[in-house]
Amino acid sequence: MKSLDNKIIIEGIRNQDKQILKNIYQTYFSTIKRMVMDNYGSEQDAKDVFQEGIIIIYRKAKEGNINLTSSFKSYIYGVCRYIWKKQLTQRKENTEKLEGYVEYEVIPDVTFDEYEKNEQYKLYQKHFKRLEKDCQKVLQLFLKKVPLKDIAEIMGIESQQYVKRKKYKCKEQLVRYIKNDPKFREQ
Amino acid sequence: MEDKYEKIEQYLMNELSIREQVKFEEDLRKDPELRREYELRKEINDAIQEDDVMELRDSLDQVMKKQPVFSNKTRKIYLISSVAAALVVILVISSKVFFSAGSQKSSALYERYYEVYPVIMSFRSTNEGAEEKDLLYKAFASYDIKDYNQASQYFESIAQQDSTNYLSRFYLSICKIETNKLNEAEDYLSELTVKNNHIFWEQAHWYLAMVYVKKDKQNKAREILHKIVQQNMAKKKEAKDILKSMK
């Protein structure tokens, strides 16, 4: 029965309920911030870690792959600690103190693959958002398998051949952005 | 190289003839570099189709930029300042005498701003034990068809089994408002506003203010509404509007 609050939180994340997201942030962020800032991080790092923590939980909730045996506070703490530890390791910082950090001792059910996938997709999505709106649109329409003539009409372009060309150019631009990102080279 | 990339893109979009596909798949097996490039481009396609994740990231950006976060320490300071502000307001108001038209005004405000809190989740997919699921299911089903007396009973049984169950206490308080048991609603909501360790903390403030408005306890309503505004809680705009109307 105790887990009912957990459920409403998880459902809120899964449904992207803004009110619940706001409440989660107000209730739990200060703990995450303290953990990150006590371990070589800035407030911005704490916000990034918290955000990715919620997104990893969202991905897990969407797949029905979440099992909360403790309070949500412990859970998000565990997930964020896992993320921050990975990032400290990448930055070649010492994680000894963080490992000894047992304020909310919990082993998160986050796998390395889930973490890696989230990091990679975050990078791709960041650069996707850098593309011009038209480029974003044409790529998404293609991927949604909208017929070429409809894409041309939506985009207000007469030549279907030109639409294809544009799609290719946009994708190449996106791949270039990604490959030039130092974080991509680290992966 | 560009040709290679174009082939990969055509393959990913199913734009190759069957013969070309077979040839491409053969190349993929033989050429590890081509394989890596193919995997990358395929992953990029998957990633940029995640509209939902990108939207969630945008929502979180908004939430985290807009909202001040209160540590326990600052929350205490806020609490003290909001109580102080409320006291000032009370002093100013008490010098004005509270009109007989007050109660009429309050009931109009209540009618205008009060809305029953929606059922915000579906429990169909939960893995709770049968008994718990059953109780909750019945509670929300009754709540959904506006049978608040019945829903009250179910939420009460859940709350009795687990005193830390904020969800059931919050919904129970709404049932109490709906069945006009305002004193009980006030008790439950007051309890829910003490600690911010649950997700109904802000909503509980709003509904507590609504209870005070309905009971025509204007000073108490003001106190809570000021706190909602000062701490940037949910319903801040409505709280401001009510405070203006109350002047």
Interface residues (C-beta under 8 A of the other chain):
Chain A: M1 K2 S3 L4 D5 K7 I8 I9 E11 G12 N15 Q16 D17 K18 Q19 I20 L21 K22 N23 I24 Y25 Q26 T27 F29 S30 K33 K47 F50 Q51 I54 I55 Y58 R59 K62 G64 K73 Q120 Y121 K122 Y124 Q125 F128 K129 Q136 L139 Q140 F142 L143 K144 Y168 K171 E172 L174 V175 I178
Chain B: Y5 E6 E9 M13 L40 R41 E43 I44 N45 D46 A47 I48 Q49 E50 D51 D52 V53 M54 E55 L56 R57 S59 L60 D61 V63 M64 Q67 V69 F70 S71 N72 I120 M121 S122 F123 S125 T126 E128 E132 L136 I158 Q161 D162 T164 N165 Y166 L167 S168 N196 N197 H198 I199 F200 W201 E202 Q203 A234
